[in-house]
């Protein structure tokens, strides 16, 4: 049987890993796919770098469109990244009748609906396992392995850079800026780390998982996104004392009137397995009504871990190439005509618990005033911890003869909008001496 012929667009970190793994495990992959999968052409603007990787095993060109125009190419693998030229090339490959494999989460989170519709019209497949959590097969799990379940929620550590930073802050007691520089020196963080530390990368991935879990279109523009830039070492320490760890989580949850889609720092009980995920590793927890809770853990980035997912997609496309397009696994798990228009809830309607840290004047009546405001807003307190002020800098000076103290309050679940209103009232008190720190809390049980 003739080999499946692959055109590779971009041979950077993931592209080179894909080429190496295909070469190294070609016989094993052939036995699984039923025929050989061979990269025959590589397109990269840096042709010297490309030739250094592939040698004489594949043709090297500078023009990606030459790959798309080649009638001998069966599958186009897009590993360029970004929203711009990648979108154009993917749509052109689909129009040319090519199947597409991509690791581009940003592209799918923003333009996925357009791309999947174009693929359906042409009867081709767009596979994207590598777009979320690197080598962890979470897309296949959500789309196929858990297909019998009504998914209730998905929560994941889906950005290795931020998890490395938070792990170092917790274990070494260092501030964010110090650890960020270490992460950049070690290659975990880019020179411009904004996409990672601001939560945007995680939100792209959460958007894709939400669409597959709940059978809705991709809606990145409706996701709530909050990064880790403002996190302070003192809050990580207090969370630890209270039995929690702080992780940047991507969370999507089914509610009665819509779907939550959010990324933000989150207190997670230390007893949860996901709380123990350290360094640059990724993990995703899925709650299904039949299977209960399942956890998927592994490397979320890197050359060969991500290549593992790219090649898994190549094998899937190879197996399905002769299948009737109407009987292939749908891109977003649910049949296209059955996608729901369930709304993504605005953040003020999200229900979660909270960690609050207030720097307050150490005098009688302060706690009573604060708890009264919470009670008036129908917010129930779970725990209170009082410690000598650990911040100092940035807080207003208390009145003569008075000290100040850190007051940490944990709440039970409440509506976000209600908490926002209560915080405004608390912040207005003259005894609250610094901006109140608010971090959301999830029990994940």
Secondary structure, 3 states (H helix, E strand, C coil): CCCEEEEEECCCHHHHHHHHHHHHCHHHHHHHHCCCEEEEEEECCCHHHHHHHHCCCCEEECCHHHHHHCCCCCEEEECCCCCCHHHHHHHHHHHCCCEEEECCHHHHHHHHHHHHHHHHHHCCCEECHHHCCCCCCHHHHHHHHCCCCCEEEEEEECCHHHHHHHHHHHHHCCCHHHHHHHHHHCCCCCCCCHHHHCCHHHHHHHHHHHHHHHCECCCHHHCEECCCCCCCHHHHHHHHHCCEEEEEEEEEEEECCEEEEEEEEEEEECCCHHHHCCCCEEEEEEEECCCEEEEEEEECCCHHHHHHHHHHHHHHHHHHCCCCHHHCCCCCCCCHHHCECCCECCHHHCEEEEEEEEEEEECCCHHHHHHHHHHHCCCCEEEEEEEECCCCCCCCCCCCCCEEEEEEEEECCEEHHHHHHHHHHHHCCCCECCCCEEEEEECCC
